[in-house]
C-alpha cells in the first residue's frame, strides 16, 4: 500500500500586520514636531532656552521620535522611531541620575520619567500597542509637568506650544491605544517566513 509523504510541519511566525503598510497617526506626528521645535522657543522671561539645558532638551527630543512613529507607514520606520525613543529614554534616565547630585528632586523625577518611558515602550518587542501606550503616557506626564510652566505669570510662548503638543500626544496616543486594543492589533513586528516543502 502506497503512502503519501506529507511535508513536515514547519513553525511559521505569524504574518505581520504591516504587510500592506501601517496606518499613519497624523495627530501624533504633528504633535511630535511641535514638541521638538518648541525646544527653540523661550520658556520663561528669566530662563534659558530648553536647548541650552541638555537634561531638559532630551525630553523635547522625544518629539522627533514620536513624529517619526506617527508619520511612517512602514515597519522599518516604526522600528527606527521606537529604537530612537528607547535611546532617548535611556539618556533621560542617565541624565537624571547625574542631575541628582546637584538637584535631588529634579534628578529623581527625570530618572523616574526616563525609566517609566523605557518600560512603557519596552526593550525588546516593537508593537503598535506599546508604541501607543508610550505616546499617551508621555503626553500625560508632559502635560502635567509643562502645565506648571504655562500657568506661571512670566511664561512666554514656549510653554504654551509645549503644553498643546503634550495634550495632543495624550489624546492621539489614547485614541491609537483604544484602536489597537479593540481590534486586537498587539502584534510584534516580524517578517513572516514560509519554508517550501521539498
N, C-alpha and C positions, 0 to 999 in steps of 0.2 A: 504494500500500500504506500503510495507516494505522499510525502508530507511537504507542505509548503514551508519554506524557510522565511519566516517573518523577520523584518529588520528589528534589531534590538532596540529597546526603548532608550531614548536619549533625553537627558534632562535639558529642558529648554527654559531660558529666562523669559518671564512674561514680557510681551512686547510693550515698549514704552508708549505712553500716550502722546509723545511728541513726534510721532511718525509723520504727521501731516502739519506740523508746526503748532506751537502753543499759542494761547490767546494772549495778546498784549494787555497790559494793565496801565492805560494812559494816565489815570489819576496818580498812581504810584510813580510813574516815570516823571511827570511834570513836577510833582511834589519833591521828588529827589533832586531834580535840577535846581529848583528854588532853594532847597536847603543848602546845597553845595555852593550856589552863588552867594547866598547870604553871608558866607564867611568873610566876604569882602566888604560887607556893609557895616557901618558904625552901630555899636550896640547902645552904649550909654555916653553921655557927654564927657564923662571923666575917665573913660576906659579906652583901651587899645582895641584895634580890630581883632576879631576872632582868629584870623590867620596869623596874627603876631603872637598868639598864645598856643604853642604846639599841642598841649594837652587838650585844649578846647577845640582846636582845629580838627583833631581826629574825629570828633563827633560829627562835624559838618561834612567830613569826607565820606561818611556813611551815605550821604545823599547821592553821591555819584554812583555808588554801588546799587542803591535802590533804583536809580534812574536806569541803569543797565538791566537790572532784573525786570523792571516793569516794561521796558521798551522792546526787549528782544523777543523773537518768535522761535528761536532755536534752542535746543537742549544745550548746545555748546555755549551760547550766550548766557543762559541761566546759570550754568555751571561756573562760568567766569565771574558773573556777578556775585554769586553766593560765596565763592572762594575769596573774592576781594573783600566781601563783608566779614568773612572769618578772620582774615589778616588784620583788618582794621579793629575788629572787636578785641583780638588778642593784644594789639598795640595799645588800645584804650586801657585794658586791664594792667598791662605793664607800666604804662604812664601813671595810672592811679597808684600803683604800688610805690612808685618813686615820689610822687607828689605828697604821699602820706608823711614823709619825713619833714615837710615844711608846713603843710596844711592838712592835718589829720582828717578832718571831716570831709573836705573836698576830695582828698585822695581815696578815702574809703568808698565814697559814693561813686567815683569814677571806676574804681576797681570792681565794685559790685555790678555796675552798669555793663562793663565790658564782659564780665563772666556770664551775666544773665543773657546778654545778647548772643554770646557764643553758644550757650546751652540751647537757646531758642532756635537758632539756625542749624544747630547740630554740627558735629565734627566729622561725620562720615557720609551718610546718605544725603542726597540732594532731592528734595521733593517739593512740589507745589505747596503742600500744606504747611511744611516747616517754613518755607520762604514767606508765606502769607502771615503765619503766626509771628515771625520775627519782625515783619513790617509793622503789624498792628501793635506789637509790644513796644517797639522803638518809638512809634508815633505817640503812644500813650505816655510813656515816660518823658519823652522830649517835650510834649505839650505841657506837662506839669512843670518841668524844670524851666523852660524858656518862658512860660507864662508869668513867672515871678519877675523876669526882666521886663516883659511887656507891661506889667502892671505898675512898674516903678515910675516915679514922676519925671525922671530925666531920660526916659527911653527914647531912642531915635528910631530910624526906620528899620534897622536890623532885627530887633526883637519881634516886630510885627510880622515881617516876612517869614522869619523862622517859625513863629508860632503858627501861622497859617499853613506852612509846609508840614509841620508836625501833625496838625489836626487832619490835614489831607492824607497823610500817611496812615494815621489811625483809622480813618474812615475807609480809605481804599484797601488797606490791609484786612480790615474786618470783613468787608464785602467779599474780598478774594477768599478769605478763610472760610466764610459761610458757603461760598460756591463750591470749593473743593470738598468740604465736609458733606454737603448734600449729595453730590454725585459720586462720592467715594473716590476721589482722584488722588489719594495719597500714594502715588506710585513713584518708586525711585527711578531716576534717570538711568537707563541701561539700554544697550543695543541688543535687540533680540538676535539670538544665534540659532540657526536651524541647521543641523547636520543631516546631509543627504544620506539615505540608506544605500549601502553598497550592493 
